[in-house]
Amino acid sequence: MQTRSTEAARGLLIAELVIGFAAVLLLASAAGRWLAAPKAFAVAATIGYLAMAALIAWWLPKGTALGPANRVTLGRGVLVCLIAAALFDGAWLATQAHWLVGTAILALAADGLDGWVARRTGSASAFGARFDMELDAYLILVLCLGVVALGKAGAWVLAIGAMRYLLVAAMWPWPWLAMPLPESWRRKAICVWQVASLVCALSPWVMPQVAAPLLWSSLALLGWSFAVDVRWLHRKARGRA
């Protein structure tokens, strides 16, 4: 009986990932037709999605499917793959800033919807929370790269997107940094502000002189938030020692 349940979950997971793949192909094809997107765009979007699908299949607990909430997150992942793919052709990206901003706003608007679905359907999970968090971190990094590619800010803005990954790297010498953090509206609000400020900076009607202060405020708030969390983790680690 358990084997049948596991096989059914595996089949459902494959179907969920295939539907996401079809969505990437459909949207990339539409971008090629209506936005004159280069072939590299479709190729990059496809590779990006396959990499995300492989990570999902690897980290998702065995014998389970995505479920309602994670399907919403997967949909956001499709949008993020398309945004990332646009970075591979700077000339085309420069002519499609409106599309880039619109897609990023859609991805931002969908953030939080997966949490709402998880609460309504009782499908919240540790994997879902991690999936949502890592996708947010990747979206922020991609938007930072877009800001640099469009010349709206210097390479310093990449610090906004790199901070999360620097923290992950620091977990190797300092394992206490990997301890779970309590829920925080501060952390969520700053994450939303990061994406919002990056989207504003990418907007074609926002000049670099206006974008820079927004991005500096985002970097400052992020640095402060990370400092608060690291201090809390350090105190908790010392308390355990």
N, CA and C of each residue as an Amber inpcrd file, in Angstrom:
protein
   723
   0.8340000  -1.2110000   0.0000000   0.0000000   0.0000000   0.0000000
   0.8660000   1.2570000   0.0000000   1.9280000   1.2180000   0.8280000
   2.8240000   2.3710000   0.8960000   3.5640000   2.5670000  -0.4200000
   3.9230000   1.4400000  -1.0720000   4.6150000   1.5280000  -2.3570000
   3.7340000   2.1890000  -3.3990000   2.4330000   1.8140000  -3.3990000
   1.5060000   2.4300000  -4.3530000   1.3630000   3.9250000  -4.0960000
   1.3130000   4.3050000  -2.8220000   1.2020000   5.7240000  -2.4620000
   2.4420000   6.4990000  -2.9090000   3.6050000   5.8910000  -2.7130000
   4.8530000   6.5280000  -3.1250000   4.9130000   6.6840000  -4.6350000
   4.4920000   5.6360000  -5.3550000   4.4970000   5.6920000  -6.8160000
   3.5130000   6.7430000  -7.3270000   2.3590000   6.8460000  -6.6760000
   1.3690000   7.8450000  -7.0740000   1.9070000   9.2550000  -6.8590000
   2.5930000   9.4790000  -5.7170000   3.1780000  10.7930000  -5.4330000
   4.2720000  11.1210000  -6.4360000   5.0750000  10.1200000  -6.7920000
   6.1360000  10.3440000  -7.7750000   5.5440000  10.7100000  -9.1270000
   4.4870000  10.0190000  -9.5160000   3.8350000  10.3320000 -10.7850000
   3.2380000  11.7200000 -10.7880000   2.6380000  12.1180000  -9.6640000
   2.0590000  13.4560000  -9.5690000   3.1480000  14.5190000  -9.6250000
   4.2700000  14.2700000  -8.9570000   5.3830000  15.2260000  -8.9920000
   5.8920000  15.4160000 -10.4250000   6.0370000  14.3200000 -11.1380000
   6.4920000  14.4120000 -12.5270000   5.5100000  15.2360000 -13.3490000
   4.2140000  14.9970000 -13.1400000   3.1960000  15.7550000 -13.8740000
   3.2780000  17.2400000 -13.5350000   3.4770000  17.5750000 -12.2630000
   3.5810000  18.9730000 -11.8370000   4.7720000  19.6580000 -12.5000000
   5.9090000  18.9640000 -12.5110000   7.1140000  19.5460000 -13.1040000
   7.0030000  19.6530000 -14.6260000   6.3340000  18.6920000 -15.2430000
   6.1410000  18.7440000 -16.7010000   5.2350000  19.9100000 -17.0710000
   4.1970000  20.1530000 -16.2830000   3.3120000  21.2920000 -16.5480000
   4.0970000  22.6000000 -16.4390000   4.9570000  22.6990000 -15.4310000
   5.8040000  23.8890000 -15.3020000   6.7240000  24.0510000 -16.5020000
   7.2750000  22.9320000 -16.9760000   8.1510000  22.9760000 -18.1500000
   7.3860000  23.4400000 -19.3840000   6.1680000  22.9500000 -19.5310000
   5.3360000  23.3710000 -20.6640000   5.0400000  24.8620000 -20.5830000
   4.8350000  25.3630000 -19.3700000   4.5780000  26.7990000 -19.1940000
   5.7840000  27.6310000 -19.6130000   6.9700000  27.1670000 -19.2760000
   8.1940000  27.8780000 -19.6870000   8.3010000  27.9080000 -21.2020000
   8.0930000  26.7690000 -21.8370000   8.1790000  26.7060000 -23.3020000
   7.1380000  27.6090000 -23.9570000   5.9240000  27.5990000 -23.4240000
   4.8460000  28.4070000 -23.9960000   5.1510000  29.8950000 -23.8640000
   5.5780000  30.3200000 -22.6740000   5.8620000  31.7400000 -22.4500000
   7.1010000  32.1960000 -23.2230000   8.1010000  31.3370000 -23.3020000
   9.2980000  31.6830000 -24.0670000   8.9730000  31.7910000 -25.5490000
   8.1050000  30.8970000 -26.0300000   7.6800000  30.9580000 -27.4330000
   6.8900000  32.2330000 -27.7000000   6.0160000  32.6150000 -26.7480000
   5.2400000  33.8440000 -26.8980000   6.1510000  35.0630000 -26.9160000
   7.2050000  35.0400000 -26.0720000   8.1560000  36.1560000 -26.0540000
   8.9120000  36.2430000 -27.3710000   9.2250000  35.0820000 -27.9540000
   9.9030000  35.0800000 -29.2440000   9.0290000  35.6410000 -30.3490000
   7.7370000  35.3610000 -30.2670000   6.8220000  35.8040000 -31.3210000
   6.4220000  37.2620000 -31.1660000   6.0770000  37.6750000 -29.9330000
   5.5130000  39.0020000 -29.7180000   6.5360000  40.0390000 -29.2730000
   7.6530000  39.5810000 -28.6990000   8.6630000  40.5240000 -28.2040000
   9.9930000  40.4040000 -28.9370000  10.0180000  39.5830000 -29.9890000
  11.2390000  39.3790000 -30.7690000  12.4010000  38.9140000 -29.8990000
  12.0950000  38.0580000 -28.9290000  13.1440000  37.5350000 -28.0510000
  14.0780000  36.6350000 -28.8430000  15.3780000  36.7030000 -28.5960000
  16.3300000  35.8570000 -29.3210000  16.2060000  34.4010000 -28.8990000
  16.7690000  33.5000000 -29.6990000  16.7000000  32.0740000 -29.3780000
  17.3980000  31.7730000 -28.0580000  18.4320000  32.5520000 -27.7460000
  19.1570000  32.3360000 -26.4930000  18.2370000  32.4900000 -25.2890000
  17.1990000  33.3170000 -25.4200000  16.2560000  33.5250000 -24.3220000
  15.5280000  32.2250000 -23.9910000  14.9890000  31.5640000 -25.0150000
  14.2620000  30.3130000 -24.7940000  15.1860000  29.2310000 -24.2530000
  16.4020000  29.1750000 -24.7850000  17.3590000  28.1630000 -24.3370000
  17.7200000  28.3790000 -22.8680000  18.0230000  29.6340000 -22.5140000
  18.4000000  29.9470000 -21.1350000  17.2430000  29.6890000 -20.1710000
  16.0230000  30.0530000 -20.5780000  14.8600000  29.8190000 -19.7190000
  14.6350000  28.3260000 -19.4990000  14.8230000  27.5450000 -20.5500000
  14.6480000  26.0990000 -20.4500000  15.6830000  25.4790000 -19.5210000
  16.9390000  25.8760000 -19.7050000  18.0120000  25.3360000 -18.8520000
  17.7880000  25.7350000 -17.3940000  17.3870000  26.9820000 -17.1890000
  17.1340000  27.4430000 -15.8330000  16.0210000  26.6520000 -15.1700000
  14.9560000  26.3810000 -15.9140000  13.8430000  25.6350000 -15.3330000
  14.2530000  24.2000000 -15.0300000  14.9830000  23.5650000 -15.9520000
  15.4060000  22.1810000 -15.7240000  16.2950000  22.0820000 -14.4860000
  17.1590000  23.0940000 -14.2790000  18.0030000  23.1020000 -13.0790000
  17.1360000  23.2200000 -11.8220000  16.1310000  24.0980000 -11.8630000
  15.2420000  24.2520000 -10.7200000  14.4630000  22.9660000 -10.4690000
  13.9690000  22.3320000 -11.5160000  13.2080000  21.0910000 -11.3720000
  14.0690000  19.9830000 -10.7740000  15.3360000  19.9390000 -11.1880000
  16.2440000  18.9230000 -10.6470000  16.4690000  19.1360000  -9.1540000
  16.6220000  20.3890000  -8.7440000  16.8080000  20.6880000  -7.3210000
  15.5580000  20.3360000  -6.5210000  14.3920000  20.6200000  -7.0820000
  13.1410000  20.2700000  -6.4070000  13.0560000  18.7580000  -6.2090000
  13.3210000  17.9980000  -7.2770000  13.2440000  16.5460000  -7.1990000
  14.2510000  15.9870000  -6.1930000  15.3930000  16.6800000  -6.0560000
  16.4400000  16.2080000  -5.1420000  16.0670000  16.4820000  -3.6840000
  15.5540000  17.6940000  -3.3940000  15.3210000  18.1200000  -2.0170000
  13.9350000  17.8010000  -1.4800000  12.9780000  17.5750000  -2.3510000
  11.6320000  17.2650000  -1.8860000  11.6360000  15.9140000  -1.1670000
  11.0350000  15.8450000   0.0090000  10.9790000  14.5650000   0.7270000
  10.4360000  13.4480000  -0.1620000  11.0710000  12.3080000  -0.0840000
  10.6870000  11.1820000  -0.9280000   9.2410000  10.7500000  -0.6420000
   8.5780000  10.3700000  -1.6940000   7.2140000   9.8910000  -1.5510000
   6.1770000  10.9870000  -1.4230000   6.5500000  12.2140000  -1.7830000
   5.5950000  13.3250000  -1.7180000   5.5900000  14.0760000  -3.0490000
   4.4820000  14.7610000  -3.2930000   4.3870000  15.6440000  -4.4600000
   4.4680000  17.0850000  -3.9750000   4.3700000  18.0240000  -4.8790000
   4.4980000  19.4270000  -4.4940000   3.3310000  19.9020000  -3.6310000
   2.1210000  19.6120000  -4.0510000   0.9700000  20.0880000  -3.3100000
   0.5660000  21.4890000  -3.7460000  -0.5780000  21.9810000  -3.2690000
  -1.1360000  23.2580000  -3.7380000  -0.2170000  24.4570000  -3.5550000
   0.3490000  24.6350000  -2.3500000   1.1590000  25.8210000  -2.0800000
   2.4350000  25.8360000  -2.9120000   3.1010000  24.6950000  -2.9920000
   4.3490000  24.6350000  -3.7510000   4.1280000  24.7540000  -5.2550000
   2.9300000  24.4450000  -5.7020000   2.6160000  24.6620000  -7.1190000
   2.6010000  26.1530000  -7.4250000   2.0800000  26.9400000  -6.4820000
   2.1050000  28.3950000  -6.6560000   3.5460000  28.8870000  -6.6990000
   4.3810000  28.3740000  -5.7970000   5.7910000  28.7650000  -5.7830000
   6.4760000  28.3430000  -7.0820000   6.1120000  27.1700000  -7.5890000
   6.6780000  26.7190000  -8.8680000   6.2850000  27.6750000  -9.9880000
   5.0530000  28.1680000  -9.9580000   4.6260000  29.1480000 -10.9580000
   5.4710000  30.4090000 -10.8900000   5.7630000  30.8740000  -9.6650000
   6.6710000  32.0200000  -9.5230000   8.0460000  31.6710000 -10.0560000
   8.4560000  30.4200000  -9.8380000   9.7580000  29.9870000 -10.3440000
   9.8500000  30.0680000 -11.8580000   8.7360000  29.7720000 -12.5310000
   8.7010000  29.8980000 -13.9940000   8.9750000  31.3430000 -14.4010000
   8.3320000  32.2880000 -13.7160000   8.5450000  33.7100000 -14.0170000
   9.9920000  34.1190000 -13.7530000  10.5510000  33.6270000 -12.6540000
  11.9370000  33.9780000 -12.3170000  12.8930000  33.4250000 -13.3680000
  12.6270000  32.2300000 -13.8720000  13.4670000  31.6500000 -14.9330000
  13.4330000  32.5190000 -16.1900000  12.2770000  33.0610000 -16.5140000
  12.1550000  33.9290000 -17.6870000  12.9170000  35.2370000 -17.4730000
  12.8220000  35.7950000 -16.2690000  13.5490000  37.0330000 -15.9720000
  15.0530000  36.7970000 -16.0690000  15.5120000  35.6920000 -15.4900000
  16.9460000  35.3830000 -15.5320000  17.4260000  35.1720000 -16.9640000
  16.5950000  34.5340000 -17.7810000  16.9820000  34.2670000 -19.1710000
  17.1780000  35.5540000 -19.9630000  16.4300000  36.6050000 -19.6030000
  16.5370000  37.8760000 -20.3250000  17.9090000  38.5190000 -20.1570000
  18.6400000  38.1370000 -19.1120000  19.9450000  38.7500000 -18.8610000
  21.0040000  38.3000000 -19.8550000  20.7240000  37.2330000 -20.5920000
  21.7270000  36.6850000 -21.4940000  21.8490000  37.4560000 -22.8030000
  20.9950000  38.4390000 -23.0140000  21.1040000  39.2890000 -24.1990000
  20.8370000  40.7200000 -23.7670000  21.9110000  41.4400000 -23.4540000
  21.7860000  42.7970000 -22.9380000  21.1050000  43.7500000 -23.9010000
  21.3770000  43.5820000 -25.2020000  20.7800000  44.4740000 -26.1910000
  19.2640000  44.3030000 -26.2300000  18.8060000  43.0560000 -26.2100000
  17.3630000  42.8110000 -26.2030000  16.7490000  43.2660000 -24.8870000
  17.4370000  43.0120000 -23.7910000  16.9340000  43.4040000 -22.4720000
  16.7080000  44.9120000 -22.4050000  17.6150000  45.6880000 -23.0070000
  17.5070000  47.1450000 -22.9610000  16.2400000  47.6450000 -23.6620000
  15.7330000  46.8650000 -24.6090000  14.5200000  47.2730000 -25.3320000
  13.2460000  46.7240000 -24.6860000  13.4120000  45.8720000 -23.6720000
  12.2520000  45.2110000 -23.0680000  12.1660000  45.4600000 -21.5680000
  12.5900000  46.6520000 -21.1430000  12.5630000  46.9780000 -19.7150000
  11.1370000  46.9220000 -19.1700000  10.1530000  47.3390000 -19.9830000
   8.7700000  47.3040000 -19.5180000   8.3150000  45.8740000 -19.2580000
   8.6830000  44.9620000 -20.1590000   8.3450000  43.5530000 -19.9580000
   9.0220000  43.0070000 -18.7050000  10.2850000  43.3510000 -18.5260000
  11.0400000  42.8800000 -17.3680000  10.3890000  43.3530000 -16.0720000
  10.0280000  44.6300000 -16.0240000   9.4010000  45.1950000 -14.8250000
   8.0390000  44.5490000 -14.5870000   7.2510000  44.3840000 -15.6430000
   5.9310000  43.7750000 -15.4960000   6.0050000  42.3510000 -14.9660000
   6.9540000  41.5760000 -15.4840000   7.1140000  40.1920000 -15.0290000
   7.5940000  40.1450000 -13.5900000   8.5050000  41.0450000 -13.2400000
   9.0030000  41.0980000 -11.8640000   7.8950000  41.4950000 -10.8940000
   7.0430000  42.4360000 -11.3030000   5.9140000  42.8460000 -10.4470000
   4.9520000  41.6770000 -10.2510000   4.7210000  40.9080000 -11.3080000
   3.8460000  39.7430000 -11.2060000   4.4290000  38.7170000 -10.2340000
   5.7390000  38.5000000 -10.3210000   6.3990000  37.5660000  -9.4020000
   6.3350000  38.0800000  -7.9700000   6.4850000  39.3840000  -7.8060000
   6.4050000  39.9890000  -6.4730000   4.9900000  39.8940000  -5.9160000
   3.9900000  40.1350000  -6.7620000   2.5970000  40.0740000  -6.3140000
   2.2180000  38.6610000  -5.8870000   2.8110000  37.6690000  -6.5490000
   2.4980000  36.2710000  -6.2150000   3.2090000  35.8080000  -4.9530000
   4.2240000  36.5750000  -4.5230000   4.9300000  36.2100000  -3.2910000
   3.9900000  36.4100000  -2.1050000   3.8790000  35.4230000  -1.2920000
   2.9270000  35.4770000  -0.1860000   1.6530000  34.7130000  -0.4860000
   1.3400000  34.5820000  -1.7840000   0.1570000  33.8090000  -2.1590000
   0.3350000  32.3390000  -1.8010000   1.5690000  31.8400000  -1.9760000
   1.8080000  30.4400000  -1.6370000   1.6100000  30.1860000  -0.1410000
   2.0310000  31.1690000   0.7000000   1.8150000  31.0250000   2.1330000
   0.3320000  31.0040000   2.4770000  -0.4320000  31.8600000   1.8010000
  -1.8820000  31.9050000   2.0220000  -2.5270000  30.5850000   1.6140000
  -2.1050000  30.0540000   0.4690000  -2.6330000  28.7740000   0.0030000
  -2.2530000  27.6670000   0.9770000  -1.0210000  27.7150000   1.4880000
  -0.5720000  26.6860000   2.4330000  -1.4350000  26.6830000   3.6910000
  -1.7770000  27.8820000   4.1710000  -2.6110000  27.9630000   5.3820000
  -4.0340000  27.5060000   5.1020000  -4.5710000  27.8590000   3.9480000
  -5.9550000  27.5050000   3.6290000  -6.1160000  26.0110000   3.3570000
  -5.0740000  25.3850000   2.8160000  -5.1770000  23.9690000   2.4330000
  -4.4750000  23.0400000   3.4150000  -3.8190000  23.6140000   4.4350000
  -3.0930000  22.7830000   5.3950000  -1.9010000  22.0750000   4.7770000
  -1.2810000  22.6960000   3.7780000  -0.1680000  22.0580000   3.0650000
   1.1750000  22.7140000   3.3540000   1.2620000  23.4460000   4.4910000
   2.5400000  24.0660000   4.8590000   3.5710000  22.9880000   5.1790000
   4.8220000  23.2550000   4.8160000   5.8900000  22.2840000   5.0710000
   7.2200000  23.0070000   5.1560000   8.2030000  22.3290000   5.7570000
   9.5470000  22.8970000   5.8390000  10.1360000  23.0700000   4.4420000
   9.8540000  22.1050000   3.5540000  10.3450000  22.2340000   2.1790000
   9.7390000  23.4450000   1.4960000   8.4300000  23.6520000   1.6830000
   7.7640000  24.7850000   1.0410000   8.3320000  26.1130000   1.5030000
   8.5920000  26.2390000   2.8110000   9.1710000  27.4730000   3.3350000
  10.5590000  27.7100000   2.7510000  11.3510000  26.6450000   2.6470000
  12.7060000  26.7720000   2.0900000  12.6590000  27.0860000   0.5990000
  11.7590000  26.4380000  -0.1200000  11.5950000  26.6790000  -1.5520000
  11.2570000  28.1450000  -1.8000000  10.3180000  28.6650000  -1.0370000
   9.8990000  30.0600000  -1.1720000  11.0530000  31.0120000  -0.8650000
  11.7960000  30.7370000   0.2130000  12.8980000  31.6070000   0.6200000
  14.0240000  31.6200000  -0.4130000  14.3990000  30.4390000  -0.9090000
  15.5050000  30.3690000  -1.8710000  15.1110000  31.0020000  -3.2070000
  13.8380000  30.8660000  -3.5840000  13.3880000  31.4930000  -4.8290000
  13.4130000  33.0120000  -4.6950000  13.0180000  33.5290000  -3.5360000
  13.0920000  34.9720000  -3.2840000  14.5300000  35.4660000  -3.3890000
  15.4580000  34.7060000  -2.7760000  16.8680000  35.0930000  -2.7960000
  17.4100000  35.1100000  -4.2290000  17.0220000  34.1110000  -5.0180000
  17.4900000  34.0490000  -6.4030000  16.8970000  35.1770000  -7.2350000
  15.6140000  35.4790000  -7.0180000  14.9810000  36.5840000  -7.7470000
  15.7000000  37.8990000  -7.4500000  16.0370000  38.1280000  -6.2010000
  16.7330000  39.3630000  -5.8220000  18.0910000  39.4480000  -6.5180000
  18.8190000  38.3350000  -6.5480000  20.1210000  38.3300000  -7.2300000
  19.9530000  38.6180000  -8.7210000  18.9590000  38.0000000  -9.3430000
  18.7110000  38.2060000 -10.7760000  18.3670000  39.6680000 -11.0620000
  17.5290000  40.2640000 -10.2170000  17.1650000  41.6650000 -10.4130000
  18.3720000  42.5800000 -10.2270000  19.2460000  42.2330000  -9.2920000
  20.4870000  43.0040000  -9.1150000  21.3310000  42.9680000 -10.3940000
  21.4380000  41.7970000 -10.9830000  22.1920000  41.6630000 -12.2350000
  21.5360000  42.4790000 -13.3470000  20.2030000  42.5080000 -13.3460000
  19.4930000  43.3070000 -14.3420000  19.7500000  44.7880000 -14.1720000
  19.7980000  45.2600000 -12.9320000  20.0870000  46.6760000 -12.6630000
  21.4620000  47.0490000 -13.1870000  22.4450000  46.1720000 -12.9550000
  23.8010000  46.4300000 -13.4410000  23.8370000  46.3880000 -14.9730000
  23.1530000  45.3920000 -15.5560000  23.1570000  45.2420000 -17.0190000
  22.5550000  46.4510000 -17.7190000  21.5610000  47.0680000 -17.0890000
  20.9080000  48.2370000 -17.6820000  21.6170000  49.5390000 -17.3150000
  22.6840000  49.4620000 -16.5570000  23.4530000  50.6520000 -16.2070000
  22.7740000  51.5610000 -15.2000000  21.8330000  51.0150000 -14.4220000
  21.1330000  51.8430000 -13.4370000  21.9320000  52.0270000 -12.1510000
  22.9110000  51.1530000 -11.9190000  23.7550000  51.2460000 -10.7310000
  25.0350000  50.4650000 -10.9900000  26.0340000  50.7200000 -10.1520000
  27.3050000  50.0260000 -10.2980000  27.2550000  48.6170000  -9.7270000
  28.4000000  47.9430000  -9.8000000  28.4710000  46.5590000  -9.3500000
  28.2100000  46.4150000  -7.8570000  28.2790000  47.5200000  -7.1040000
  28.0400000  47.4450000  -5.6580000  26.6490000  46.9080000  -5.3310000
  25.7040000  47.1020000  -6.2570000  24.3340000  46.6570000  -5.9930000
  24.2560000  45.1350000  -5.8950000  25.2440000  44.4420000  -6.4440000
  25.2450000  42.9810000  -6.3610000  25.3690000  42.4960000  -4.9230000
  25.8410000  43.3650000  -4.0360000  25.9360000  42.9940000  -2.6200000
  24.5620000  42.6730000  -2.0500000  23.5190000  43.3160000  -2.5810000
  22.1530000  43.0360000  -2.1090000  21.7940000  41.5810000  -2.3960000
  22.0800000  41.1430000  -3.6120000  21.7390000  39.7740000  -3.9860000
  22.7040000  38.7330000  -3.4560000  23.9500000  39.1530000  -3.1810000
  24.9590000  38.1860000  -2.7500000  24.9450000  37.9220000  -1.2530000
  24.3020000  38.7950000  -0.4710000  24.3960000  38.6850000   0.9850000
  23.8560000  37.3570000   1.5000000  22.7510000  36.9090000   0.9450000
  22.1780000  35.6260000   1.3710000  23.1540000  34.4830000   1.1160000
  23.8220000  34.5100000  -0.0460000  24.7270000  33.4190000  -0.3970000
  26.0370000  33.5010000   0.3900000  26.4330000  34.6960000   0.7650000
  27.5890000  34.8410000   1.6420000  27.2900000  34.2470000   3.0160000
  26.0630000  34.4350000   3.4840000  25.6650000  33.8480000   4.7630000
  25.6960000  32.3260000   4.6870000  25.2060000  31.7770000   3.5850000
  25.2300000  30.3180000   3.4110000  26.6670000  29.8080000   3.4110000
  27.5760000  30.5370000   2.7350000  28.9830000  30.1320000   2.7160000
  29.5900000  30.2030000   4.1180000  29.1570000  31.1880000   4.9010000
  29.6960000  31.3520000   6.2550000  29.2240000  30.2410000   7.1950000
  28.1900000  29.5050000   6.7890000  27.7040000  28.4200000   7.6370000
  28.6930000  27.2670000   7.7320000  29.6120000  27.1770000   6.7700000
  30.5970000  26.0900000   6.8090000  31.5570000  26.2690000   7.9840000
  32.2120000  27.4240000   8.1280000  33.0960000  27.5740000   9.3020000
  32.3380000  27.8420000  10.5960000  31.1210000  28.4020000  10.4950000
  30.3320000  28.7180000  11.6930000  28.9510000  28.0500000  11.5720000
  28.8600000  26.7760000  11.9100000  27.5980000  26.0290000  11.7370000
  26.4210000  26.6190000  12.5040000  26.6790000  27.3820000  13.5590000
  25.5780000  27.9530000  14.3360000  24.7480000  28.9380000  13.5180000
  25.3080000  29.4340000  12.4080000  24.5390000  30.3290000  11.5440000
  23.3900000  29.6140000  10.8410000  23.4510000  28.2780000  10.8130000
  22.4090000  27.4960000  10.1380000  21.2340000  27.1820000  11.0590000
  21.2990000  27.5930000  12.3180000  20.1780000  27.3430000  13.2220000
  18.9360000  28.0840000  12.7440000  17.7590000  27.5120000  12.9540000
  16.5240000  28.1640000  12.4810000  16.2620000  29.4820000  13.2000000
  15.7290000  30.4210000  12.4580000  15.3680000  31.7280000  12.9990000
  13.8630000  31.7880000  13.2500000  13.4260000  32.5490000  14.2330000
  11.9870000  32.6980000  14.4540000  11.3560000  33.5240000  13.3310000
  10.0550000  33.3850000  13.1680000   9.3340000  34.1890000  12.1790000
   9.5350000  35.6720000  12.4780000   9.6720000  36.4680000  11.4260000
   9.9400000  37.8930000  11.6210000   9.2760000  38.7040000  10.5200000
   8.3910000  39.6390000  10.9180000   7.8090000  40.5590000   9.9480000
   8.8530000  41.5310000   9.4390000   9.8540000  41.8300000  10.2630000
  10.9540000  42.7100000   9.8340000  11.6530000  42.1120000   8.6220000
  11.9680000  40.8350000   8.7200000  12.6780000  40.1630000   7.6390000
  11.8370000  40.1330000   6.3710000  10.5430000  39.8520000   6.5300000
   9.6600000  39.7850000   5.3640000   9.4820000  41.1620000   4.7260000
   9.3280000  42.1930000   5.5590000   9.1260000  43.5470000   5.0300000
  10.3560000  44.0260000   4.2650000  11.5390000  43.7290000   4.7990000
  12.7730000  44.1610000   4.1260000  12.9580000  43.4000000   2.8190000
  12.5690000  42.1310000   2.8000000  12.6530000  41.3550000   1.5580000
  11.7620000  41.9750000   0.4820000  10.5440000  42.3530000   0.8770000
   9.6270000  42.9950000  -0.0760000  10.2070000  44.3240000  -0.5550000
  10.8100000  45.0890000   0.3510000  11.3920000  46.3720000  -0.0330000
  12.5700000  46.1790000  -0.9870000  13.3570000  45.1310000  -0.7610000
  14.4630000  44.8500000  -1.6780000  13.9440000  44.6860000  -3.1020000
  12.9520000  43.8010000  -3.2420000  12.4260000  43.5290000  -4.5840000
  11.7630000  44.7780000  -5.1550000  11.0080000  45.5060000  -4.3200000
  10.3190000  46.7050000  -4.8000000  11.3150000  47.7630000  -5.2580000
  12.3870000  47.9760000  -4.5000000  13.3760000  48.9830000  -4.8860000
  14.1150000  48.5720000  -6.1550000  14.3740000  47.2830000  -6.3030000
  15.0400000  46.8000000  -7.5140000  14.1300000  46.9450000  -8.7300000
  12.8480000  46.6430000  -8.5570000  11.8960000  46.8060000  -9.6600000
  11.8000000  48.2760000 -10.0570000  11.7490000  49.1650000  -9.0630000
  11.7200000  50.6060000  -9.3620000  12.9640000  51.0180000 -10.1260000
  14.1180000  50.5180000  -9.6950000  15.3750000  50.8730000 -10.3550000
  15.4100000  50.3870000 -11.7980000  14.7680000  49.2520000 -12.0610000
  14.7440000  48.7030000 -13.4200000  13.7860000  49.4500000 -14.3400000
  12.8510000  50.1730000 -13.7570000  11.8480000  50.8660000 -14.5640000
  12.5090000  51.8850000 -15.4900000  12.1270000  51.9200000 -16.7510000
  12.7600000  52.8360000 -17.7070000  12.5260000  54.3050000 -17.3880000
  11.4870000  54.6260000 -16.6190000  11.2100000  56.0280000 -16.2870000
  11.9050000  56.4820000 -15.0040000  12.6670000  55.5880000 -14.3560000
  13.4070000  55.9360000 -13.1340000  14.8750000  56.1270000 -13.4960000
  15.3680000  57.3370000 -13.2860000  16.7390000  57.6580000 -13.6280000
  17.7220000  57.0760000 -12.5970000  18.9790000  56.8380000 -12.9990000
  19.9770000  56.3210000 -12.0590000  20.1230000  57.1830000 -10.8060000
  19.9470000  58.4990000 -10.9440000  20.0790000  59.3930000  -9.7880000
  19.0020000  59.1140000  -8.7430000  17.8550000  58.6090000  -9.1910000
  16.7730000  58.2580000  -8.2660000  16.9230000  56.8140000  -7.7910000
  17.3820000  55.9620000  -8.6890000  17.5200000  54.5430000  -8.3530000
  18.5730000  54.3150000  -7.2760000  19.6710000  55.0550000  -7.3420000
  20.7740000  54.8260000  -6.4030000  20.3620000  54.9750000  -4.9400000
  19.6720000  56.0570000  -4.5400000  19.2600000  56.1620000  -3.1280000
  18.3230000  55.0350000  -2.6890000  17.4160000  54.6140000  -3.5840000
  16.5300000  53.5080000  -3.2500000  17.3220000  52.2370000  -2.9620000
  18.3020000  51.9770000  -3.8200000  19.0890000  50.7530000  -3.6760000
  20.0190000  50.8140000  -2.4720000  20.5720000  51.9980000  -2.1980000
  21.4040000  52.1380000  -1.0020000  20.5800000  51.8950000   0.2540000
  19.3380000  52.3870000   0.2740000  18.4840000  52.1630000   1.4460000
  18.1870000  50.6750000   1.5990000  17.9760000  49.9820000   0.4790000
  17.7240000  48.5470000   0.5180000  18.9350000  47.8000000   1.0760000
  20.1260000  48.1840000   0.6120000  21.3520000  47.5320000   1.0820000
  21.5710000  47.7860000   2.5720000  21.3130000  49.0210000   3.0130000
  21.4980000  49.3650000   4.4250000  20.5290000  48.5810000   5.3080000
  19.2590000  48.5200000   4.9010000  18.2730000  47.7790000   5.6790000
  18.5970000  46.2900000   5.7100000  19.0530000  45.7640000   4.5970000
  19.4060000  44.3500000   4.5380000  20.5880000  44.0490000   5.4440000
  21.6110000  44.9180000   5.3950000  22.7680000  44.7270000   6.2530000
  22.3880000  44.7640000   7.7240000  21.5240000  45.7130000   8.0720000
  21.0520000  45.8090000   9.4630000  20.2800000  44.5630000   9.8670000
  19.3980000  44.0730000   8.9910000  18.5940000  42.9020000   9.2980000
  19.4750000  41.6730000   9.4890000  20.4590000  41.5070000   8.6260000
  21.3740000  40.3770000   8.7670000  22.1550000  40.4800000  10.0740000
  22.5720000  41.6790000  10.4350000  23.3150000  41.8680000  11.6830000
  22.4660000  41.4820000  12.8910000  21.1850000  41.8700000  12.8670000
  20.2720000  41.5140000  13.9620000  20.1350000  39.9960000  14.0670000
  19.9630000  39.3250000  12.9250000  19.7830000  37.8760000  12.9390000
  21.0610000  37.1550000  13.3670000  22.2080000  37.6100000  12.8840000
  23.4740000  36.9720000  13.2590000  23.7190000  37.1390000  14.7590000
  23.4230000  38.3090000  15.2910000  23.5860000  38.5320000  16.7290000
  22.6870000  37.6020000  17.5260000  21.4320000  37.4480000  17.0740000
  20.4950000  36.5610000  17.7680000  20.9940000  35.1120000  17.7260000
  21.4720000  34.6600000  16.5610000  21.9830000  33.2990000  16.4180000
  23.2170000  33.0700000  17.2830000  24.0860000  34.0770000  17.3340000
  25.3000000  33.9560000  18.1410000  24.9600000  33.8240000  19.6240000
  24.0250000  34.6210000  20.0890000  23.6050000  34.5350000  21.4940000
  22.9680000  33.1670000  21.7830000  22.1690000  32.6820000  20.8510000
  21.5320000  31.3810000  21.0510000  22.5840000  30.2730000  21.0780000
  23.5920000  30.3720000  20.1940000  24.6580000  29.3710000  20.1600000
  25.4650000  29.3740000  21.4570000  25.7370000  30.5570000  21.9830000
  26.4840000  30.6690000  23.2400000  25.6800000  30.1170000  24.4090000
  24.3620000  30.2960000  24.3330000  23.5110000  29.7690000  25.3870000
  23.4830000  28.2610000  25.4160000  23.6530000  27.6430000  24.2270000
  23.6530000  26.1930000  24.1350000  24.9850000  25.5970000  24.5750000
  26.0740000  26.4010000  24.3980000  27.4220000  25.8610000  24.6750000
  27.5860000  25.5350000  26.1620000
